[in-house]
Amino acid sequence: MGDSVAVDGVCLTVVEHQNGALSFDVARETLARARSFGAEVNLELPVRAGDPLGGHYVQGHVDGVGRVRSAEPEGDGKRTWIDAPPDLLRYCVEKGSIAVDGVSLTIAALDEHGFAVALVPHTLTETTLGRREPGDEVNLEADVLAKYVERLVRTPS
């Protein structure tokens, strides 16, 4: 009760826990920014003080919804292209960070409509991303550091 859990990248507070099922209250802001949850979701607990930080800073604050453009085999993994809204795409850079359905990933390539991520076998088996097909919607969270830099550059001192 009261703990935060990221559900497909959306940070939610547990309001009920019974028989292995979790219940959450969801704000209108969340409903406006995130896609609807499916039958399978990615779950992640927050990092606790003192835990190692492996990966990128992900807050569970979804910025928008993207759409899978393509998902093609690439060696043992898969290269997935995701189209993103322009207001989110401006925070994307090649080799930068992006969270897709709560999974922290590195941007492998970029074009005017979206970005590509290279999904390794572990990500394909341990998350829902291996089952995403063209046309599927995904929750996107841009790198928070890019948002802070933008704010600092635009704000007069």
Kinemage of the C-alpha trace (Angstrom):
@kinemage 1
@onewidth
@group {chain A} dominant
@subgroup {mainchain}
@vectorlist {calphas} color= white
{ca met a 1} P 0.000 0.000 0.000
{ca gly a 2} L 1.287 3.433 -0.947
{ca asp a 3} L 4.299 2.147 -2.882
{ca ser a 4} L 4.977 3.291 -6.424
{ca val a 5} L 4.979 0.772 -9.249
{ca ala a 6} L 5.658 1.591 -12.893
{ca val a 7} L 3.097 -0.093 -15.154
{ca asp a 8} L 4.208 0.084 -18.814
{ca gly a 9} L 6.227 3.126 -17.813
{ca val a 10} L 3.441 4.885 -15.903
{ca cys a 11} L 4.284 5.545 -12.249
{ca leu a 12} L 1.238 4.603 -10.151
{ca thr a 13} L 0.600 4.345 -6.406
{ca val a 14} L -0.716 1.051 -5.038
{ca val a 15} L -4.064 1.613 -3.272
{ca glu a 16} L -4.974 -2.046 -2.793
{ca his a 17} L -3.082 -5.345 -2.825
{ca gln a 18} L -4.985 -8.645 -2.644
{ca asn a 19} L -4.172 -12.150 -3.815
{ca gly a 20} L -1.268 -10.967 -5.975
{ca ala a 21} L -3.359 -8.287 -7.712
{ca leu a 22} L -2.587 -4.577 -7.438
{ca ser a 23} L -5.091 -1.728 -7.692
{ca phe a 24} L -4.308 1.884 -8.512
{ca asp a 25} L -6.063 5.231 -8.767
{ca val a 26} L -5.279 6.834 -12.138
{ca ala a 27} L -5.344 10.615 -12.656
{ca arg a 28} L -6.900 12.262 -15.716
{ca glu a 29} L -3.450 13.593 -16.655
{ca thr a 30} L -2.221 10.007 -16.904
{ca leu a 31} L -5.191 8.922 -18.994
{ca ala a 32} L -4.597 11.865 -21.362
{ca arg a 33} L -0.895 11.096 -21.918
{ca ala a 34} L -0.603 7.310 -21.777
{ca arg a 35} L -2.084 4.527 -23.866
{ca ser a 36} L -4.545 2.030 -22.408
{ca phe a 37} L -3.013 -0.918 -20.606
{ca gly a 38} L -3.169 -4.324 -22.265
{ca ala a 39} L -3.446 -7.821 -20.848
{ca glu a 40} L 0.339 -7.995 -20.421
{ca val a 41} L 2.333 -5.110 -18.950
{ca asn a 42} L 5.874 -4.348 -17.855
{ca leu a 43} L 6.156 -3.834 -14.084
{ca glu a 44} L 9.030 -2.174 -12.283
{ca leu a 45} L 9.595 -1.101 -8.714
{ca pro a 46} L 11.402 2.186 -8.043
{ca val a 47} L 15.112 2.289 -7.262
{ca arg a 48} L 15.747 2.539 -3.546
{ca ala a 49} L 18.484 4.712 -2.024
{ca gly a 50} L 21.735 2.780 -2.147
{ca asp a 51} L 20.674 0.523 -5.050
{ca pro a 52} L 22.980 0.498 -8.088
{ca leu a 53} L 21.841 2.576 -11.051
{ca gly a 54} L 22.234 0.580 -14.246
{ca gly a 55} L 20.726 2.222 -17.296
{ca his a 56} L 19.039 5.576 -17.717
{ca tyr a 57} L 17.027 7.847 -15.460
{ca val a 58} L 13.377 6.887 -15.960
{ca gln a 59} L 10.732 8.541 -13.802
{ca gly a 60} L 7.504 6.919 -14.932
{ca his a 61} L 6.203 10.222 -16.257
{ca val a 62} L 4.930 9.350 -19.729
{ca asp a 63} L 5.351 12.182 -22.232
{ca gly a 64} L 3.238 10.713 -24.999
{ca val a 65} L 2.224 7.755 -27.095
{ca gly a 66} L 4.174 6.432 -30.060
{ca arg a 67} L 3.323 3.820 -32.679
{ca val a 68} L 5.487 0.901 -33.814
{ca arg a 69} L 6.388 1.468 -37.471
{ca ser a 70} L 8.347 -1.755 -38.003
{ca ala a 71} L 9.916 -4.599 -36.052
{ca glu a 72} L 12.492 -6.627 -37.982
{ca pro a 73} L 14.883 -9.384 -36.874
{ca glu a 74} L 18.470 -8.230 -36.476
{ca gly a 75} L 20.890 -11.008 -35.527
{ca asp a 76} L 19.612 -12.541 -32.265
{ca gly a 77} L 17.603 -9.390 -31.554
{ca lys a 78} L 15.191 -7.082 -33.274
{ca arg a 79} L 15.366 -3.533 -34.649
{ca thr a 80} L 12.148 -1.670 -33.927
{ca trp a 81} L 11.228 1.709 -35.406
{ca ile a 82} L 8.765 3.815 -33.427
{ca asp a 83} L 7.041 6.936 -34.716
{ca ala a 84} L 6.820 9.634 -32.052
{ca pro a 85} L 5.010 12.969 -31.681
{ca pro a 86} L 7.183 15.928 -32.807
{ca asp a 87} L 7.070 17.555 -29.345
{ca leu a 88} L 8.684 14.422 -27.902
{ca leu a 89} L 10.982 13.684 -30.827
{ca arg a 90} L 12.824 16.954 -30.226
{ca tyr a 91} L 14.350 15.390 -27.077
{ca cys a 92} L 15.673 12.381 -28.984
{ca val a 93} L 19.283 12.076 -30.111
{ca glu a 94} L 21.166 9.137 -31.556
{ca lys a 95} L 22.753 7.134 -28.707
{ca gly a 96} L 20.521 9.030 -26.249
{ca ser a 97} L 17.971 7.568 -23.860
{ca ile a 98} L 14.270 6.794 -24.321
{ca ala a 99} L 11.821 4.719 -22.294
{ca val a 100} L 9.352 2.600 -24.287
{ca asp a 101} L 6.568 1.072 -22.168
{ca gly a 102} L 8.829 1.706 -19.199
{ca val a 103} L 11.851 -0.080 -20.672
{ca ser a 104} L 14.982 2.064 -20.729
{ca leu a 105} L 16.577 1.889 -24.192
{ca thr a 106} L 19.236 3.567 -26.299
{ca ile a 107} L 18.222 5.276 -29.533
{ca ala a 108} L 20.052 3.496 -32.365
{ca ala a 109} L 18.883 5.715 -35.244
{ca leu a 110} L 16.679 8.725 -35.835
{ca asp a 111} L 14.652 10.171 -38.706
{ca glu a 112} L 12.076 12.969 -39.089
{ca his a 113} L 9.188 10.765 -37.875
{ca gly a 114} L 10.695 8.606 -35.166
{ca phe a 115} L 13.555 6.539 -33.834
{ca ala a 116} L 14.896 3.000 -33.889
{ca val a 117} L 15.904 0.876 -30.921
{ca ala a 118} L 17.914 -2.343 -31.006
{ca leu a 119} L 16.254 -4.916 -28.767
{ca val a 120} L 18.595 -7.580 -27.378
{ca pro a 121} L 17.391 -11.141 -26.633
{ca his a 122} L 17.008 -10.437 -22.893
{ca thr a 123} L 14.710 -7.464 -23.567
{ca leu a 124} L 12.712 -9.506 -26.074
{ca thr a 125} L 12.035 -12.297 -23.572
{ca glu a 126} L 11.720 -10.353 -20.306
{ca thr a 127} L 9.502 -7.465 -21.479
{ca thr a 128} L 6.447 -7.046 -23.685
{ca leu a 129} L 8.499 -5.256 -26.376
{ca gly a 130} L 9.312 -8.516 -28.164
{ca arg a 131} L 5.605 -8.942 -28.930
{ca arg a 132} L 4.990 -5.437 -30.261
{ca glu a 133} L 3.937 -5.357 -33.912
{ca pro a 134} L 3.612 -2.537 -36.465
{ca gly a 135} L 0.640 -0.358 -35.542
{ca asp a 136} L 0.849 -1.099 -31.801
{ca glu a 137} L 0.882 1.916 -29.486
{ca val a 138} L 3.610 2.328 -26.848
{ca asn a 139} L 4.121 4.736 -23.959
{ca leu a 140} L 7.137 7.015 -24.390
{ca glu a 141} L 9.176 8.930 -21.843
{ca ala a 142} L 11.933 11.243 -23.057
{ca asp a 143} L 15.186 11.721 -21.189
{ca val a 144} L 14.485 14.050 -18.243
{ca leu a 145} L 17.961 15.585 -18.527
{ca ala a 146} L 17.127 16.846 -22.041
{ca lys a 147} L 13.969 18.495 -20.688
{ca tyr a 148} L 15.921 20.262 -17.935
{ca val a 149} L 18.548 21.486 -20.389
{ca glu a 150} L 15.827 22.878 -22.663
{ca arg a 151} L 14.207 24.685 -19.735
{ca leu a 152} L 17.516 26.167 -18.561
{ca val a 153} L 18.419 27.381 -22.060
{ca arg a 154} L 14.996 29.039 -22.559
{ca thr a 155} L 14.764 30.660 -19.123
{ca pro a 156} L 16.470 34.062 -18.842
{ca ser a 157} L 18.815 34.379 -15.866
